[in-house]
């Protein structure tokens, strides 16, 4: 899993949104994501099959059970 892109998030929050440090650090990830979409628009390209399969492997709907 990739680490959270803190540098880009802070650049957007401070540089684009002109937030104070206090306001930025009080944002939830969902609020930050909503601000990014509001400013830049949503994703125009749906996931391709490979990206979808990668997400399924990373976040399975159920846990695999070991068989003896």
N, C-alpha and C positions, 0 to 999 in steps of 0.2 A: 504494500500500500504506500502511496506517495504521502510525504508529510504535508501538512496544511501549508499553503503558500502565504505565510505571514507577511513577507516583504511586499508582495503584490497587494494583499488586503490592506496593509497600512498605507501604502502609496495611494490606493484608491480612496480610503477613508479620509486621510489627511489632505492629499493633494486635490482630488476631484470633488469630494463632498465637503471639504473644508471643515471637518469635524475637529472639535477639541479632543485632547487625549481622553478626558473623562467620558465624553460622549461616545467616542470610538470603542473604548473598552467596555462600555455598558451594552453595546449592541449584542444581540444574539446572532449566531451564524445565519439563522433564517432571515433576520432583519438585514444583515449585510448583503445576503444573496438577493433579497428583494430590491435593495438600493441599486445593486449592480444591474439587475434586469431593467429597473426603471430608467436608468441612465443609458444603458447600451442596448436594450432590447433583449428578448429571449433568444434561445438557441434556435436557429432556423433549420439546422440539420439534425434529423433524428439519428439515434444510435444505429450503427451498422451491426450486423450479426456478430462480428468478432468482438466488438466492444460490449455488446449485450451478454455474450457468453463469458467474457472476462468478469463482468459484474456478478453474474450468477455464481461463478466460482468463488469470488471474493465474499459474496453475501448470499450464501445458499438459503433457500426457504426453510430447509430443515437440516438438522445435523445428520451427518453420515453415521451409521452405527457399524461398529466393528463386528464382523462375523467370525466366530470361532471355527 
